[in-house]
Amino acid sequence: MKSEAQKKERTMKLSLPTEELMSSGNLACQGCGATLAMRYVLKALGQKTALCIPACCWSVIDGPFPYSTLDVPIFHCAFETAASSAAGLKAGLEMVGDTETTVVAWAGDGGTFDIGIQALSGAAERNDDILYICYDNEAYMNTGIQRSSATPYGAWTTTTPVKHFKNRPKKDIDAIMAAHRIPYQATASIGYPEDLYKKTKKAKEIKGTRFMHIYAPCPSGWKSRPEDTIKLARMAVQNCVFPLYEVEFGEKYTLNIKPREKKPIDDYLKLQGRFHHLTEEHIKMIQEEVDRNWGRLLRRVDAC
Amino acid sequence: MKKVIMGNHALSWGAQLGRAQVIAAYPITPQTQVVELLSEMCASGALDAKFIKVESEHSAMAACIAASLAGARTFTATSAQGLTLMHELLHWASGGRMPVVMGNINRAMAPGWSIWADQNDSLSQRDTGWIQFYCSSNQEVLDMVIQAFKVSEALLIPSMVVLDAFAISHTYEVVDIPDQDKVDSYLPPFNPPVRLTPSDPHAFGGLTSPEHYFELRYKLQKDMEKVPALVEETGREYEKLFGRYLGQVENYRCDDADLIFVSSGTAGYTARVAVDELREAGIKAGNLRIKLFRPFPFEKVRQILIKAKKVAVVDRNISYGHGGIFYQEVKSALYGYDHNLPVFGFITGLGGRDVTPGTFKEIAQHALAKEKAEEDIIWVGVKR
């Protein structure tokens, strides 16, 4: 006789397709959030996908020439050109008769928030038919943990040492993108794969510029344990550090996950060595900033 | 069909007749009419292309590179500050073997702001792995764009078609606009051996270890070395169809000349007037106009110059700390062949100061008066 639990397990429906377009052979660090982000996104987009990857962790993760861990074509492009390369690739493919392929700009936070923001803004304003995905690990991790404008207040990085930790808040890239009135944008997290998958599917079907901002913890840079990657990603949603929401045409805000009980940020910060130097006072300031951001988001959602 | 058009429109016509499929460009004086006419050509359907109106030249080149990787014929045009903003991506296009064709209007680099001609913008891109053609008439601009697509796509090396600010860009001339059918027979559709497509997924331009990188650059140089012969061949083919020969250099009355000017761009046209006037005065002058700067046509240049008694290289550019850039190239072409041939290096016309037949006559006087060429730069028309 099988137990009830065993029976239940046998009939359990997988919430994501089993098809893999990413192989296990790659150069990611242990517990890399960016790798999971790619894996889930490709499950949603399928084989008819082309990626433009600028300088970022993923330009290394994919493997050196002549190898590639992905079963979709990749153009490794210049750091600041993810969006403009993707726009050109889409136009080129269309002119040679391929109108179906989803062209994705796949960039880290440095390539999106900082050096690539001009090209991204240009593509979004033109409403070029590309899916721009930023996997956000909150610093220049590929070059060895230097601060970016996505690095949150209080964090240690190699260019914001403990004595002079980052004293400016994270840039609100999602608000910047909303100001472009693009047809679709969403935040997503590797801690919520079904939500990420659903949003990617949705983005795939929309024409014009689509922007996804995926939260991807980085154990090497955050000084967290590799086994805590998913936990941290889930905590960031539960404590509203990184809320999951969608915006259509810069106006219609939809909150996807509203925590039943909004958790304080303390435990989340404690799991990350990059915040260990912070005093009670700093933590209070960060909590206030999180609360302000959360309140602002709720007002936008409520206004819809 | 003959039309009176400005030099900038000759670039647009070249792109249309060449059936460019993706255009990405950003406006800059003195290039703007190129993109204006191309916008109209795309809007009217005369040209079936996607025109991405990018927010910078950097994005223009990025978009062209990626479109080329997909297998589309791509075109852009820029000038000076725009060209140098693209610098990183010029390496990307050649290193990735994307045969983008670009018009560049030679304009002096800021500061101070200048919109007038000199060649420092394009010549400072010398080592980016692009083929560079220098034009001296509107007709040549149009013809050169069509030929550039053919040469670039055969070797998978990008090309720059270069013309002077105002003296060509804004000057109207009669241009014979070739029939589309004939251009199509000369220039078949772009069909690269490898392209980016999901049906045969590859990673392009990824991390390349010392094990492989060196060979990629070796192959680029080896293909670059094929350009002169290909320019001859495609030039003859063009001549058969259209009656105009492009080639690597223009030899104007050099064969029996004692003094040969080496020049480029519109100055190379002006030089012909000076040559005629000098010959009328009994001085056997000639002019060698360089049309292909990269790769440098060493053999052609050597063949022509070796017969002269004196060579005067006229540069509308400067490599600070050295001298005229064509001067360096010419000396390098002659090195080991004739140590006694005096080669004078003149710099003139920076920032759009006029280069007239009088300028060339002054240069001739200087060269004729000296037994030996001085090693220093000889400045012409500078206020000191």
Interface residues (C-beta under 8 A of the other chain):
Chain A: Q47 K48 T49 A50 C52 S59 V60 D62 G63 P64 F65 P66 Y67 S68 L70 D71 V72 P73 I74 F75 H76 C77 A78 E80 T81 A83 S84 S85 A86 A87 G88 L89 A91 G92 L93 E94 M95 V96 D98 T101 Q118 A119 S121 G122 E125 R126 D128
Chain B: Q21 V22 A24 A49 K50 I52 K53 V54 E55 S56 H58 S59 A60 A62 A63 C64 I65 A66 A67 S68 L69 A70 G71 A72 T74 E88 L89 W92 R195 L196 T197 P198 D200 P201 H202 A203 F204 G205 G206 L207 T208 S209 H212
